[in-house]
Amino acid sequence: GQGQYTFLLNDAAGIIDDLIVYRIGDTKFLLVVNAACVEEDFAWLGRHRSDNVNLGDRSAHFGGVAIQGPRVAELFVN
């Protein structure tokens, strides 16, 4: 039930995207990337993955809503 907010970095340590990584099994992870960057991020990961890593784009199976801003905690309490 926990995730880690982090960055996807290029070879020069430049930021490609920010994302959240969830561990969903001993060797399974779910990456939640920005919707506008799915194809680019997936392609980059595919080019840089180890041979023993399997990738799958499950975007069509999930949806998300981001509620953000300085008063978000207050709004959820009320």
Secondary structure, 3 states (H helix, E strand, C coil): CCEEEEEEECCCCCEEEEEEEEECCCCCEEEEECHHHHHHHHHHHHHHCCCCCCCCCCHHHCCCCCCCCCCHHHHHHC
